[in-house]
Amino acid sequence: MESDVGAAGQIRRLFLRNECKSFFLHQFPAIYFLLPAIPQARDNTGQFRTFHVMLDDRRKCPPNRRLDSWKEIAAYFGRDERTVKRWEKERGLPIRRLPGARGGVYAFTDDLASWMETRSSGKPNPSSASLPVRQPQKAEVSESANPGVADSARSAERSADLTRRPARLERSTGEQGRRVGFLAVSVLVAAALTIALFVLVGRNHVLASRTATTNPGLKAAKVHQPNPKAQDLYLQGRYYWNKRTPADLNKALAYFQQAIAVDPEYAQAYVGLADCYNLLREYAVVPESEAYPKAIAAAKKAVELDDSLADAHNSLAFGTFYWLFDTTTAEREFRRAVSLNPECSLAHHWYATFLMALGRNQEAQQQIEIAQRLDSSSRSILADKGLIFYHSGRVDEAVSLLKELIEAEPSFMSPHRYLAEIYFELHRYPEYLTQATEAARLSKDEVELAILGDGARGFRSGGSQMMLESILRDEKRFYAEGRVSAYRLARTYSSLGHQREAITYLRIALDRRDSGLSGLLLDFPLLKLHDDPSYRELIAQVGLPSPKGS
């Protein structure tokens, strides 16, 4: 017969596997501790489970993955954050750090697995790698070993029954006490679950009431419960989306599309799809005329499915500004996103870059600081923080931060691209060519590589003037083939001092909704045009404020 602790342990396991586990533990933390502990193996440090057991679990995971926070690293080991932080300090756990005063941490699973192999290289203690075995009573061993002896024992037990009754009564009382205790625990758990159910129902009722109050005339929408498989596909998509490389963004796109196929009502999957298209035109060779309309359509579908989803409004704001040039609507959507979920780091991040494009640098710095505080391990937030620093006049800090980020993450494209822009403005052309070429290589942009190659040869033979002329010659050729934007030509013409041609190509860019126009106030090659009435007219049409001093 199983002990009461074993039966309670089964209830504990069922409780911990419940989908509402986190809710119950937050609302009724005492429940967890009322249940008897499940016996677990300990290693020689007193911690539950050995490194050998953990290694077996880790080997079942996908090959080398990046873990982007202390929380993810702790989850990988099945420990708390304080424990893994102590391991880094005392045992050399291989943790990496992003640059900056508030730089986050990250680690690769292969490094962690190798570390565990090293830590567990000695022979393990067999008793610590398995659950403790309850030793049977001597009477049970005798009975199984010799039935005859067992019969004699039972006869003797019956003959001495009168003398043993007090002891049996005592054991019976103990067993009854344990059963009563177990019953009490069961009643407590049942009561807690019932209370929690009422709380959940009450919360849903309040939420429905708020929705009806906020949107009079609308019935409270039923909350969609996404398909678990669709959720898994979405999470895999987000993992690759966060890597921000052409190949990974295409993998993410495929996962989001699969999630939608499994659950067409899953709003979050449409957000992922929109975010992929928003970035594919930057990190991969996908035409803006294809990427942005698809992004906006997916974001609108997400809002339609769940208007309370902050991510959906954030994605819609992004496309609305960079493709439709609707500054007013974009800001309203960004504000809606951060009000719906103040903890959404991506909403604060994209709102910051939007504010930077409008020249509202102080607000942009505030928003990017919030974004970094919410997601300290995000390299894209760090890169954009460097760019915001630069446009806020903090040039040395910007260059230092971007260089540190490149040193830590040399395959990440954004800091190379941003440094190229900064070096061009500072007339440091050799460094500009180096960083721009690396950004083109990482994005696999063959056209850009060809243009920069000719530009480098021009610089070596005739300095910056010959470099710009070589670049313009290639740009005009690729523009005729539809492979370079009109905005790109406008920048080069302006750099060479050809203002009339620059305005002409800017007008063409506006007709074609070139997203580069969002940088009209920031783009250094266009500064020479700020006093031109035609340029000011273009700025107004894009929805940007007038340049300072005009």
C-alpha positions as a Python dict, from the first residue, in 0.01 Angstrom:
ca = {
    (1, 'M'): (0, 0, 0),
    (2, 'E'): (136, 347, -94),
    (3, 'S'): (205, 591, 186),
    (4, 'D'): (-9, 901, 231),
    (5, 'V'): (291, 1113, 129),
    (6, 'G'): (304, 928, -202),
    (7, 'A'): (-67, 986, -265),
    (8, 'A'): (-35, 1353, -177),
    (9, 'G'): (267, 1367, -405),
    (10, 'Q'): (47, 1251, -693),
    (11, 'I'): (-196, 1532, -622),
    (12, 'R'): (98, 1773, -608),
    (13, 'R'): (218, 1656, -950),
    (14, 'L'): (-128, 1694, -1099),
    (15, 'F'): (-153, 2040, -946),
    (16, 'L'): (184, 2150, -1084),
    (17, 'R'): (90, 2028, -1433),
    (18, 'N'): (-230, 2230, -1430),
    (19, 'E'): (-250, 2504, -1693),
    (20, 'C'): (-351, 2753, -1424),
    (21, 'K'): (-45, 2671, -1211),
    (22, 'S'): (101, 3021, -1216),
    (23, 'F'): (-235, 3178, -1132),
    (24, 'F'): (-294, 2949, -834),
    (25, 'L'): (56, 2993, -700),
    (26, 'H'): (27, 3372, -720),
    (27, 'Q'): (-319, 3389, -568),
    (28, 'F'): (-280, 3108, -312),
    (29, 'P'): (92, 3050, -249),
    (30, 'A'): (22, 2853, 67),
    (31, 'I'): (-133, 2568, -135),
    (32, 'Y'): (202, 2458, -271),
    (33, 'F'): (358, 2434, 72),
    (34, 'L'): (61, 2250, 226),
    (35, 'L'): (130, 1954, 1),
    (36, 'P'): (399, 1705, 110),
    (37, 'A'): (720, 1726, -88),
    (38, 'I'): (790, 1488, -373),
    (39, 'P'): (1113, 1298, -308),
    (40, 'Q'): (1383, 1409, -552),
    (41, 'A'): (1746, 1326, -605),
    (42, 'R'): (2005, 1565, -470),
    (43, 'D'): (2358, 1624, -591),
    (44, 'N'): (2655, 1656, -359),
    (45, 'T'): (2585, 2027, -307),
    (46, 'G'): (2243, 1958, -162),
    (47, 'Q'): (2069, 2088, -477),
    (48, 'F'): (1790, 1880, -625),
    (49, 'R'): (1889, 1656, -921),
    (50, 'T'): (2241, 1590, -1043),
    (51, 'F'): (2420, 1742, -1338),
    (52, 'H'): (2411, 1399, -1503),
    (53, 'V'): (2032, 1386, -1489),
    (54, 'M'): (2014, 1745, -1614),
    (55, 'L'): (2250, 1664, -1900),
    (56, 'D'): (2018, 1386, -2014),
    (57, 'D'): (1730, 1637, -2018),
    (58, 'R'): (1936, 1898, -2203),
    (59, 'R'): (2038, 1651, -2474),
    (60, 'K'): (1671, 1615, -2564),
    (61, 'C'): (1656, 1988, -2647),
    (62, 'P'): (1725, 2130, -2997),
    (63, 'P'): (2093, 2194, -3083),
    (64, 'N'): (2270, 2515, -2988),
    (65, 'R'): (2021, 2782, -2886),
    (66, 'R'): (2073, 3131, -2749),
    (67, 'L'): (1920, 3208, -2407),
    (68, 'D'): (1866, 3582, -2374),
    (69, 'S'): (1814, 3646, -2002),
    (70, 'W'): (1885, 3513, -1652),
    (71, 'K'): (1527, 3385, -1652),
    (72, 'E'): (1580, 3171, -1965),
    (73, 'I'): (1918, 3044, -1838),
    (74, 'A'): (1763, 2948, -1503),
    (75, 'A'): (1474, 2774, -1682),
    (76, 'Y'): (1725, 2576, -1890),
    (77, 'F'): (1872, 2428, -1570),
    (78, 'G'): (1538, 2406, -1391),
    (79, 'R'): (1672, 2631, -1112),
    (80, 'D'): (1605, 2983, -989),
    (81, 'E'): (1793, 3291, -1108),
    (82, 'R'): (1983, 3335, -783),
    (83, 'T'): (2131, 2986, -814),
    (84, 'V'): (2262, 3030, -1169),
    (85, 'K'): (2403, 3372, -1081),
    (86, 'R'): (2592, 3208, -795),
    (87, 'W'): (2715, 2938, -1033),
    (88, 'E'): (2858, 3206, -1262),
    (89, 'K'): (3043, 3368, -973),
    (90, 'E'): (3161, 3056, -793),
    (91, 'R'): (3177, 2785, -1061),
    (92, 'G'): (3253, 2970, -1384),
    (93, 'L'): (2915, 2924, -1556),
    (94, 'P'): (2979, 3055, -1915),
    (95, 'I'): (2763, 3369, -1927),
    (96, 'R'): (2812, 3640, -2190),
    (97, 'R'): (2720, 4008, -2161),
    (98, 'L'): (2604, 4271, -2405),
    (99, 'P'): (2785, 4606, -2393),
    (100, 'G'): (2656, 4913, -2215),
    (101, 'A'): (2600, 5010, -1854),
    (102, 'R'): (2275, 4814, -1849),
    (103, 'G'): (2384, 4547, -2094),
    (104, 'G'): (2195, 4221, -2057),
    (105, 'V'): (2326, 3867, -2035),
    (106, 'Y'): (2296, 3574, -2270),
    (107, 'A'): (2436, 3223, -2309),
    (108, 'F'): (2447, 2944, -2563),
    (109, 'T'): (2313, 2601, -2474),
    (110, 'D'): (2619, 2424, -2616),
    (111, 'D'): (2842, 2623, -2378),
    (112, 'L'): (2617, 2536, -2083),
    (113, 'A'): (2610, 2168, -2177),
    (114, 'S'): (2992, 2161, -2203),
    (115, 'W'): (3014, 2329, -1862),
    (116, 'M'): (2786, 2066, -1713),
    (117, 'E'): (2997, 1789, -1870),
    (118, 'T'): (3304, 1940, -1704),
    (119, 'R'): (3131, 1976, -1368),
    (120, 'S'): (3010, 1615, -1380),
    (121, 'S'): (3329, 1456, -1516),
    (122, 'G'): (3378, 1256, -1195),
    (123, 'K'): (3188, 931, -1138),
    (124, 'P'): (2839, 1007, -1014),
    (125, 'N'): (2699, 874, -690),
    (126, 'P'): (2430, 624, -799),
    (127, 'S'): (2215, 704, -500),
    (128, 'S'): (2199, 1070, -600),
    (129, 'A'): (2086, 1003, -957),
    (130, 'S'): (1768, 818, -875),
    (131, 'L'): (1474, 854, -640),
    (132, 'P'): (1516, 700, -295),
    (133, 'V'): (1371, 351, -265),
    (134, 'R'): (1151, 275, 34),
    (135, 'Q'): (1284, -31, 216),
    (136, 'P'): (1022, -307, 271),
    (137, 'Q'): (946, -428, 622),
    (138, 'K'): (1117, -741, 748),
    (139, 'A'): (789, -930, 769),
    (140, 'E'): (725, -860, 400),
    (141, 'V'): (1073, -999, 308),
    (142, 'S'): (1018, -1314, 515),
    (143, 'E'): (679, -1379, 359),
    (144, 'S'): (807, -1358, 4),
    (145, 'A'): (1115, -1566, 86),
    (146, 'N'): (951, -1856, 280),
    (147, 'P'): (569, -1899, 279),
    (148, 'G'): (587, -2170, 549),
    (149, 'V'): (762, -1946, 792),
    (150, 'A'): (509, -1677, 711),
    (151, 'D'): (219, -1912, 801),
    (152, 'S'): (384, -1993, 1135),
    (153, 'A'): (430, -1627, 1200),
    (154, 'R'): (66, -1559, 1130),
    (155, 'S'): (-39, -1838, 1371),
    (156, 'A'): (183, -1696, 1641),
    (157, 'E'): (41, -1354, 1572),
    (158, 'R'): (-317, -1482, 1616),
    (159, 'S'): (-226, -1659, 1945),
    (160, 'A'): (-78, -1339, 2083),
    (161, 'D'): (-358, -1121, 1949),
    (162, 'L'): (-482, -1014, 2290),
    (163, 'T'): (-137, -895, 2398),
    (164, 'R'): (-77, -708, 2068),
    (165, 'R'): (-410, -528, 2045),
    (166, 'P'): (-287, -212, 2219),
    (167, 'A'): (3, -182, 1972),
    (168, 'R'): (-230, -248, 1677),
    (169, 'L'): (-469, 11, 1814),
    (170, 'E'): (-179, 257, 1837),
    (171, 'R'): (-74, 187, 1474),
    (172, 'S'): (-436, 211, 1364),
    (173, 'T'): (-466, 545, 1537),
    (174, 'G'): (-148, 666, 1360),
    (175, 'E'): (-275, 551, 1022),
    (176, 'Q'): (-610, 712, 1090),
    (177, 'G'): (-432, 1035, 1182),
    (178, 'R'): (-237, 1029, 858),
    (179, 'R'): (-555, 963, 662),
    (180, 'V'): (-730, 1247, 839),
    (181, 'G'): (-430, 1472, 762),
    (182, 'F'): (-435, 1370, 399),
    (183, 'L'): (-811, 1427, 384),
    (184, 'A'): (-760, 1775, 533),
    (185, 'V'): (-500, 1857, 269),
    (186, 'S'): (-736, 1732, -3),
    (187, 'V'): (-1017, 1948, 133),
    (188, 'L'): (-787, 2250, 143),
    (189, 'V'): (-681, 2195, -218),
    (190, 'A'): (-1040, 2148, -331),
    (191, 'A'): (-1146, 2463, -146),
    (192, 'A'): (-860, 2662, -295),
    (193, 'L'): (-942, 2544, -646),
    (194, 'T'): (-1307, 2638, -595),
    (195, 'I'): (-1214, 2984, -469),
    (196, 'A'): (-974, 3031, -758),
    (197, 'L'): (-1247, 2933, -1003),
    (198, 'F'): (-1475, 3199, -858),
    (199, 'V'): (-1193, 3455, -880),
    (200, 'L'): (-1129, 3367, -1245),
    (201, 'V'): (-1498, 3394, -1328),
    (202, 'G'): (-1518, 3724, -1140),
    (203, 'R'): (-1218, 3863, -1328),
    (204, 'N'): (-1364, 3765, -1663),
    (205, 'H'): (-1690, 3931, -1563),
    (206, 'V'): (-1509, 4252, -1466),
    (207, 'L'): (-1310, 4246, -1791),
    (208, 'A'): (-1628, 4200, -1991),
    (209, 'S'): (-1791, 4486, -1802),
    (210, 'R'): (-1494, 4714, -1871),
    (211, 'T'): (-1503, 4625, -2240),
    (212, 'A'): (-1871, 4704, -2257),
    (213, 'T'): (-1816, 5033, -2075),
    (214, 'T'): (-1523, 5136, -2295),
    (215, 'N'): (-1702, 5037, -2614),
    (216, 'P'): (-2073, 5101, -2559),
    (217, 'G'): (-2293, 4924, -2808),
    (218, 'L'): (-2046, 4636, -2835),
    (219, 'K'): (-2101, 4306, -2660),
    (220, 'A'): (-1811, 4171, -2459),
    (221, 'A'): (-1600, 3967, -2697),
    (222, 'K'): (-1528, 3608, -2608),
    (223, 'V'): (-1160, 3558, -2533),
    (224, 'H'): (-1012, 3323, -2790),
    (225, 'Q'): (-820, 3029, -2648),
    (226, 'P'): (-545, 2956, -2902),
    (227, 'N'): (-462, 2608, -3015),
    (228, 'P'): (-160, 2479, -2815),
    (229, 'K'): (14, 2368, -3134),
    (230, 'A'): (-37, 2714, -3284),
    (231, 'Q'): (111, 2868, -2969),
    (232, 'D'): (420, 2647, -2997),
    (233, 'L'): (465, 2743, -3362),
    (234, 'Y'): (427, 3112, -3271),
    (235, 'L'): (692, 3088, -2998),
    (236, 'Q'): (934, 2918, -3236),
    (237, 'G'): (868, 3197, -3484),
    (238, 'R'): (948, 3462, -3222),
    (239, 'Y'): (1272, 3285, -3136),
    (240, 'Y'): (1394, 3318, -3496),
    (241, 'W'): (1244, 3667, -3542),
    (242, 'N'): (1453, 3798, -3254),
    (243, 'K'): (1772, 3687, -3432),
    (244, 'R'): (1707, 3941, -3712),
    (245, 'T'): (1902, 3779, -3992),
    (246, 'P'): (1761, 3719, -4343),
    (247, 'A'): (1757, 3340, -4300),
    (248, 'D'): (1608, 3354, -3950),
    (249, 'L'): (1337, 3602, -4050),
    (250, 'N'): (1229, 3370, -4329),
    (251, 'K'): (1217, 3079, -4082),
    (252, 'A'): (1008, 3294, -3848),
    (253, 'L'): (773, 3383, -4133),
    (254, 'A'): (716, 3014, -4207),
    (255, 'Y'): (639, 2936, -3841),
    (256, 'F'): (388, 3223, -3814),
    (257, 'Q'): (216, 3108, -4134),
    (258, 'Q'): (191, 2755, -3996),
    (259, 'A'): (46, 2889, -3670),
    (260, 'I'): (-224, 3074, -3864),
    (261, 'A'): (-301, 2761, -4068),
    (262, 'V'): (-351, 2564, -3744),
    (263, 'D'): (-556, 2840, -3573),
    (264, 'P'): (-690, 3112, -3808),
    (265, 'E'): (-834, 3305, -3509),
    (266, 'Y'): (-500, 3337, -3328),
    (267, 'A'): (-434, 3714, -3327),
    (268, 'Q'): (-79, 3689, -3195),
    (269, 'A'): (28, 3482, -3498),
    (270, 'Y'): (-90, 3762, -3730),
    (271, 'V'): (118, 4006, -3525),
    (272, 'G'): (422, 3786, -3579),
    (273, 'L'): (350, 3778, -3951),
    (274, 'A'): (323, 4158, -3961),
    (275, 'D'): (646, 4203, -3766),
    (276, 'C'): (828, 3970, -4005),
    (277, 'Y'): (721, 4169, -4311),
    (278, 'N'): (808, 4494, -4131),
    (279, 'L'): (1169, 4378, -4097),
    (280, 'L'): (1219, 4163, -4408),
    (281, 'R'): (1239, 4470, -4632),
    (282, 'E'): (1527, 4595, -4412),
    (283, 'Y'): (1722, 4278, -4333),
    (284, 'A'): (1657, 4089, -4657),
    (285, 'V'): (1607, 4179, -5020),
    (286, 'V'): (1226, 4205, -5013),
    (287, 'P'): (1068, 4502, -5197),
    (288, 'E'): (892, 4751, -4970),
    (289, 'S'): (597, 4752, -5208),
    (290, 'E'): (548, 4386, -5121),
    (291, 'A'): (647, 4379, -4755),
    (292, 'Y'): (460, 4679, -4611),
    (293, 'P'): (111, 4611, -4756),
    (294, 'K'): (132, 4253, -4625),
    (295, 'A'): (249, 4377, -4285),
    (296, 'I'): (-36, 4629, -4258),
    (297, 'A'): (-296, 4372, -4367),
    (298, 'A'): (-173, 4121, -4106),
    (299, 'A'): (-167, 4387, -3831),
    (300, 'K'): (-521, 4499, -3915),
    (301, 'K'): (-638, 4137, -3898),
    (302, 'A'): (-478, 4102, -3555),
    (303, 'V'): (-653, 4418, -3430),
    (304, 'E'): (-981, 4289, -3572),
    (305, 'L'): (-940, 3961, -3383),
    (306, 'D'): (-825, 4122, -3057),
    (307, 'D'): (-840, 4500, -3021),
    (308, 'S'): (-690, 4476, -2671),
    (309, 'L'): (-364, 4328, -2803),
    (310, 'A'): (-86, 4587, -2764),
    (311, 'D'): (145, 4408, -3009),
    (312, 'A'): (-117, 4436, -3283),
    (313, 'H'): (-145, 4815, -3246),
    (314, 'N'): (234, 4844, -3234),
    (315, 'S'): (276, 4655, -3563),
    (316, 'L'): (2, 4860, -3726),
    (317, 'A'): (166, 5184, -3612),
    (318, 'F'): (498, 5080, -3767),
    (319, 'G'): (356, 5018, -4114),
    (320, 'T'): (125, 5319, -4094),
    (321, 'F'): (420, 5553, -4045),
    (322, 'Y'): (686, 5405, -4271),
    (323, 'W'): (457, 5312, -4561),
    (324, 'L'): (149, 5533, -4543),
    (325, 'F'): (331, 5837, -4395),
    (326, 'D'): (33, 5891, -4163),
    (327, 'T'): (215, 6039, -3865),
    (328, 'T'): (-98, 6122, -3665),
    (329, 'T'): (-250, 5774, -3687),
    (330, 'A'): (86, 5609, -3626),
    (331, 'E'): (142, 5801, -3302),
    (332, 'R'): (-211, 5724, -3186),
    (333, 'E'): (-147, 5352, -3244),
    (334, 'F'): (191, 5363, -3068),
    (335, 'R'): (32, 5536, -2769),
    (336, 'R'): (-250, 5284, -2769),
    (337, 'A'): (3, 5000, -2764),
    (338, 'V'): (202, 5133, -2465),
    (339, 'S'): (-118, 5214, -2275),
    (340, 'L'): (-258, 4864, -2329),
    (341, 'N'): (66, 4704, -2217),
    (342, 'P'): (321, 4934, -2051),
    (343, 'E'): (552, 4630, -2021),
    (344, 'C'): (574, 4576, -2398),
    (345, 'S'): (939, 4650, -2475),
    (346, 'L'): (890, 4637, -2853),
    (347, 'A'): (619, 4904, -2838),
    (348, 'H'): (847, 5141, -2646),
    (349, 'H'): (1134, 5052, -2880),
    (350, 'W'): (949, 5126, -3205),
    (351, 'Y'): (784, 5433, -3055),
    (352, 'A'): (1135, 5562, -2972),
    (353, 'T'): (1259, 5528, -3331),
    (354, 'F'): (939, 5695, -3454),
    (355, 'L'): (1003, 5992, -3221),
    (356, 'M'): (1364, 6009, -3341),
    (357, 'A'): (1243, 6038, -3702),
    (358, 'L'): (1028, 6334, -3596),
    (359, 'G'): (1325, 6503, -3432),
    (360, 'R'): (1179, 6460, -3082),
    (361, 'N'): (1506, 6328, -2944),
    (362, 'Q'): (1446, 6380, -2573),
    (363, 'E'): (1124, 6177, -2587),
    (364, 'A'): (1300, 5917, -2802),
    (365, 'Q'): (1571, 5875, -2538),
    (366, 'Q'): (1309, 5831, -2266),
    (367, 'Q'): (1127, 5561, -2463),
    (368, 'I'): (1442, 5369, -2558),
    (369, 'E'): (1553, 5370, -2193),
    (370, 'I'): (1218, 5218, -2095),
    (371, 'A'): (1253, 4958, -2371),
    (372, 'Q'): (1601, 4862, -2252),
    (373, 'R'): (1488, 4841, -1890),
    (374, 'L'): (1213, 4600, -1996),
    (375, 'D'): (1441, 4391, -2219),
    (376, 'S'): (1803, 4446, -2121),
    (377, 'S'): (1928, 4160, -2340),
    (378, 'S'): (1789, 4297, -2669),
    (379, 'R'): (2072, 4382, -2908),
    (380, 'S'): (1837, 4564, -3147),
    (381, 'I'): (1731, 4799, -2866),
    (382, 'L'): (2097, 4865, -2788),
    (383, 'A'): (2176, 4937, -3154),
    (384, 'D'): (1886, 5180, -3193),
    (385, 'K'): (1983, 5341, -2864),
    (386, 'G'): (2323, 5414, -3020),
    (387, 'L'): (2157, 5576, -3322),
    (388, 'I'): (1929, 5784, -3100),
    (389, 'F'): (2232, 5897, -2901),
    (390, 'Y'): (2399, 6009, -3223),
    (391, 'H'): (2103, 6215, -3344),
    (392, 'S'): (2077, 6365, -2996),
    (393, 'G'): (2432, 6498, -3023),
    (394, 'R'): (2591, 6230, -2803),
    (395, 'V'): (2834, 6126, -3078),
    (396, 'D'): (3113, 5969, -2871),
    (397, 'E'): (2867, 5764, -2664),
    (398, 'A'): (2694, 5647, -2980),
    (399, 'V'): (3013, 5535, -3153),
    (400, 'S'): (3141, 5364, -2838),
    (401, 'L'): (2816, 5173, -2781),
    (402, 'L'): (2792, 5057, -3143),
    (403, 'K'): (3155, 4944, -3146),
    (404, 'E'): (3103, 4746, -2826),
    (405, 'L'): (2795, 4584, -2975),
    (406, 'I'): (2987, 4485, -3289),
    (407, 'E'): (3261, 4335, -3074),
    (408, 'A'): (3005, 4129, -2882),
    (409, 'E'): (2784, 4044, -3183),
    (410, 'P'): (2990, 4079, -3506),
    (411, 'S'): (2722, 3909, -3717),
    (412, 'F'): (2449, 4156, -3617),
    (413, 'M'): (2389, 4391, -3909),
    (414, 'S'): (2234, 4704, -3754),
    (415, 'P'): (2538, 4846, -3570),
    (416, 'H'): (2748, 4811, -3888),
    (417, 'R'): (2486, 5003, -4085),
    (418, 'Y'): (2449, 5274, -3822),
    (419, 'L'): (2824, 5322, -3787),
    (420, 'A'): (2850, 5352, -4166),
    (421, 'E'): (2598, 5639, -4158),
    (422, 'I'): (2786, 5810, -3875),
    (423, 'Y'): (3126, 5772, -4042),
    (424, 'F'): (2990, 5910, -4371),
    (425, 'E'): (2864, 6220, -4191),
    (426, 'L'): (3198, 6257, -4012),
    (427, 'H'): (3381, 6227, -4349),
    (428, 'R'): (3565, 5917, -4228),
    (429, 'Y'): (3521, 5747, -4564),
    (430, 'P'): (3750, 5442, -4528),
    (431, 'E'): (3563, 5342, -4210),
    (432, 'Y'): (3232, 5420, -4381),
    (433, 'L'): (3319, 5184, -4668),
    (434, 'T'): (3429, 4910, -4427),
    (435, 'Q'): (3112, 4918, -4216),
    (436, 'A'): (2874, 4963, -4511),
    (437, 'T'): (3036, 4669, -4692),
    (438, 'E'): (3004, 4446, -4385),
    (439, 'A'): (2634, 4539, -4347),
    (440, 'A'): (2576, 4453, -4715),
    (441, 'R'): (2758, 4123, -4675),
    (442, 'L'): (2551, 4026, -4371),
    (443, 'S'): (2225, 4111, -4551),
    (444, 'K'): (2345, 3926, -4864),
    (445, 'D'): (2276, 4236, -5077),
    (446, 'E'): (2473, 4174, -5397),
    (447, 'V'): (2372, 4508, -5552),
    (448, 'E'): (2497, 4704, -5252),
    (449, 'L'): (2822, 4506, -5248),
    (450, 'A'): (2883, 4590, -5615),
    (451, 'I'): (2815, 4961, -5560),
    (452, 'L'): (3041, 4981, -5255),
    (453, 'G'): (3316, 4788, -5432),
    (454, 'D'): (3327, 5045, -5711),
    (455, 'G'): (3304, 5324, -5453),
    (456, 'A'): (3609, 5187, -5269),
    (457, 'R'): (3807, 5172, -5592),
    (458, 'G'): (3704, 5529, -5673),
    (459, 'F'): (3813, 5648, -5329),
    (460, 'R'): (4155, 5488, -5367),
    (461, 'S'): (4208, 5657, -5703),
    (462, 'G'): (4050, 6000, -5647),
    (463, 'G'): (3927, 6051, -5291),
    (464, 'S'): (3572, 6121, -5178),
    (465, 'Q'): (3465, 6298, -5501),
    (466, 'M'): (3562, 6001, -5717),
    (467, 'M'): (3402, 5765, -5464),
    (468, 'L'): (3066, 5946, -5488),
    (469, 'E'): (3080, 5964, -5866),
    (470, 'S'): (3153, 5591, -5891),
    (471, 'I'): (2866, 5516, -5654),
    (472, 'L'): (2628, 5738, -5852),
    (473, 'R'): (2721, 5573, -6179),
    (474, 'D'): (2639, 5227, -6042),
    (475, 'E'): (2320, 5350, -5871),
    (476, 'K'): (2186, 5494, -6197),
    (477, 'R'): (2251, 5163, -6373),
    (478, 'F'): (2078, 4958, -6106),
    (479, 'Y'): (1796, 5213, -6079),
    (480, 'A'): (1721, 5157, -6451),
    (481, 'E'): (1691, 4786, -6369),
    (482, 'G'): (1454, 4859, -6079),
    (483, 'R'): (1705, 4739, -5819),
    (484, 'V'): (1787, 5070, -5646),
    (485, 'S'): (1540, 5324, -5505),
    (486, 'A'): (1492, 5683, -5619),
    (487, 'Y'): (1560, 5797, -5263),
    (488, 'R'): (1905, 5642, -5282),
    (489, 'L'): (1989, 5846, -5592),
    (490, 'A'): (1855, 6164, -5429),
    (491, 'R'): (2099, 6123, -5138),
    (492, 'T'): (2398, 6078, -5368),
    (493, 'Y'): (2301, 6368, -5595),
    (494, 'S'): (2266, 6593, -5289),
    (495, 'S'): (2607, 6478, -5156),
    (496, 'L'): (2760, 6584, -5488),
    (497, 'G'): (2584, 6922, -5468),
    (498, 'H'): (2326, 6854, -5744),
    (499, 'Q'): (2019, 6987, -5559),
    (500, 'R'): (1783, 7002, -5856),
    (501, 'E'): (1834, 6635, -5941),
    (502, 'A'): (1804, 6544, -5573),
    (503, 'I'): (1459, 6710, -5546),
    (504, 'T'): (1345, 6537, -5866),
    (505, 'Y'): (1427, 6191, -5730),
    (506, 'L'): (1275, 6273, -5391),
    (507, 'R'): (945, 6347, -5565),
    (508, 'I'): (968, 6013, -5745),
    (509, 'A'): (1038, 5846, -5411),
    (510, 'L'): (725, 6006, -5263),
    (511, 'D'): (513, 5879, -5553),
    (512, 'R'): (651, 5529, -5487),
    (513, 'R'): (608, 5553, -5108),
    (514, 'D'): (977, 5494, -5038),
    (515, 'S'): (1011, 5443, -4661),
    (516, 'G'): (1348, 5621, -4670),
    (517, 'L'): (1151, 5945, -4676),
    (518, 'S'): (1081, 5899, -4306),
    (519, 'G'): (1444, 6002, -4253),
    (520, 'L'): (1419, 6334, -4435),
    (521, 'L'): (1493, 6528, -4117),
    (522, 'L'): (1785, 6304, -4017),
    (523, 'D'): (1967, 6214, -4338),
    (524, 'F'): (2296, 6400, -4349),
    (525, 'P'): (2333, 6407, -4731),
    (526, 'L'): (2001, 6596, -4750),
    (527, 'L'): (2092, 6874, -4504),
    (528, 'K'): (2190, 7097, -4796),
    (529, 'L'): (1826, 7094, -4910),
    (530, 'H'): (1666, 7218, -4587),
    (531, 'D'): (1626, 7574, -4711),
    (532, 'D'): (1478, 7470, -5047),
    (533, 'P'): (1100, 7543, -5065),
    (534, 'S'): (1043, 7225, -5267),
    (535, 'Y'): (1212, 7023, -4994),
    (536, 'R'): (994, 7178, -4723),
    (537, 'E'): (688, 7094, -4929),
    (538, 'L'): (801, 6730, -4949),
    (539, 'I'): (849, 6721, -4572),
    (540, 'A'): (495, 6846, -4517),
    (541, 'Q'): (357, 6583, -4756),
    (542, 'V'): (534, 6308, -4565),
    (543, 'G'): (377, 6442, -4243),
    (544, 'L'): (702, 6544, -4076),
    (545, 'P'): (750, 6870, -3883),
    (546, 'S'): (942, 7154, -4045),
    (547, 'P'): (1323, 7139, -4004),
    (548, 'K'): (1459, 7334, -3708),
    (549, 'G'): (1555, 7687, -3797),
    (550, 'S'): (1331, 7704, -4104),
}
